[in-house]
Amino acid sequence: MTTMRTIGSSHGVTIQVAAWDGVAAQAELSCACMFTHEVSSDGPQGGLKHLDDALGSRLVTMRREGSFTATRGSSLLIDHPPANISASAVLVLGLGSPDDWTPAVMGDAVAQAYLIASQRGFASVAFAPSMLDAGLDPGRTGDVPDRMMEALVNAIDAGARTDHHAQATKASVRTWVFDVGAARFDAVYQRFLDALTRATGNA
């Protein structure tokens, strides 16, 4: 049974964490992130490798061949993933080079994923940062929950303001789940909880 916990909500969007990866995520849209290359020459590890394997090595093959190089801000939407992937669609977001990475890159990726999910009409989204899968030192990622939560809340707020002014159809996203590793679940949940408190100004 998957460990899942609700962090809170913003404008009717429920925000959760779950101990699953991009393959197992029970969401309409499963998002993963990818660098132009990994820190190690061994390639992707963990959940990103699991996702790539489930896709028949499509991600690393496309990156190697240049059809999706994972430059910062790029994206790849797979509308009809194989049946061994739980989600209806998979979105891979490019993070650029790990040498240039900062926590702000993850905030931009979250905002981009939320916008694409809203435009495509997805109601539930799971988001895997995939940083450690690429070999980033965990010591570099301490501020990531704050940056990702801030970006998510800002994106939700922007969508809510647009809805209020009737300039677009109502944002479709109702549930957002951050994918986390089971071994770090409790600690990461608390960091996201604190980050949501700060992002919503309730600290």
N, C-alpha and C positions, 0 to 999 in steps of 0.2 A: 504493500500500500504506500502511495506517495505521501511524503510529509509535505504539508502545505499550511501556510498560515497567512491570515489577512493582516496587512500593515495598517490599512485605513482606506480612505476614499477622498476623491476630489471631484466636485461637480458631477456626482453620480457614477464616477468611474471607480470601481473597486480595484485596489492595488494589493497584490499578494506576492509572496515568495513561495517557491516550490522546489523540492529536491528532485528535479528531473533534468534531462538535457533536451536538445533540439529534436531528437528523434522521438522521445517519449512524451513530449509536451502535449497535454490535452487542451489544445487551443485551435482556433480556426487558422491563425497565422503564427508560425514558429519562426522567430528571428535569431540569427546567429551572426557573429562578426568575424572578419578575416583580415589579416594583414597581407601586405604584398609579399612577405616572406616571414617565416618563423625565426625566432632567436636561435634555435638549434637547427642543425641540418637534418634532423630526424623528421621534420614536417609536423603537421598538426597532431595534438595529443588529446586525450580526454573526450569531452563531449563533441568537440569539433571534428575529431577523427571519426567518432561514431557516426556523426551526421554525414561526413564525406563517404564513409564506407557504405552507408545506407543508400547513398545516391550513386553508387558505383564508381567512386573516385572522381565524380564529375567536377567537384570544386577545384581540387588540385590540378586536374587535367586542364580545365578552362584557364586557370591562372597561368599554368606553364605555357599554354599555347597562345595566351594573350587575349582571349575573348572576354575574360573577366579577370582583371589584374588586381582587384581589391584596393585600388587607390582610394584615398580618403574622399568620402562623399559619394562614391559609386555604389550601385546596388544591383542585385540580381534577384528577380522574383521567379520562383518555380511554381507555376500554377497547379500542376498535376504531379505531385511527388509520388514515389513508389508507395505501395500499400503498407510497407513496413514502417513508414513514418506516420505518426498519429494525426498530425495537423493536415488541414485541407490544402495549405500552401506553405512554402518556405521562402523567407526573405533573407538574403545574405548581404550584409552591409560592409563596405570596404573601410578599413581603418588607416590605410596608408602604411608607411614604414614603421616598424616597432622602434626604430632609432629616434623617430621624431614624436613618438607618442607622449601625450599628457592626459590627465584625467578629463580635460575638456573635450577631447576627441570622443569619449564615451557619451558625454552629454549631447554632442551633436548627433551621434548615431541614434540615441533614444528619440530625439526630436524628429529625426528623419523617418524612423520606423513608425512613430505615431502618425505622422502626416500621411505616409503611404498607406497605412492600415485604414485610416479614416477615408482617404480617397477611394480605396478599393472596397469599402463597406464591411470590413471585418469587425465582428463584435468582441472577439476575445483574442488577445495577443500574448505570446510568451516571448521573452527576450533573454537571450544568453550572451553575456558580454564576450566570452571566449578569450579573455586576455591571458589567463594562466595556461589555456590550451595552446597558446602560441609561444609559451616560454617566458613571458614577462615575469620579472622578479616580483613576488607578492609585496615587497617593501615599497614598490612604486605605485601600488594600487589603492593605498589607504583612503584617498579622498574620492574614490570612484562612486560609492553609494550617494554621497552628497551631490556630486555633479549629475549623476543620472536621475536622481529624484527631482532635483531642481529643474532639469530639462523637461521631465515628464509633466510635472505640475504646471510649468509655464506653457507647454504645448496644450494641455487640457484647458487651461485658462483661456488661451488664445482661441481655441475652438469654441468654448462656451460663449465668449464675447461675439464671435462671428455668428453663432446661432441666434444670439439675442437680437442682433441687428438684421436677422433674416437675409443675410447675404449669401448663405449657402444652406444646404440641407444639414440637418442635425448630425453631429459627429456620431459615427457608428460604434466606436469603441466603448464597451461597458466594463470590460475586465482586462487588467494588465498584470502580467505575472513576470517577475524577475526569476530566471533560472539560477539556482545556486547549488553548490556541491553539498552532499549530505553531511560530510565530515565537518563542514564549517557552518552548518545551517543556523544554529542558535545565535552565534556571534554575528553572522551577516544579517539575520533578521533584525537584531537589535540596532545595528548600524543603519539599516533602512528605516526603521521606526523613528530613530532620532533624526534622520535626514528628512523624513516627511514632516516632522514637527517643525524643523527649521524652515523648510521650503514653504510651508503654509503660514509661517509667522506666528506659530503657537508656542514657541520656545519660552 
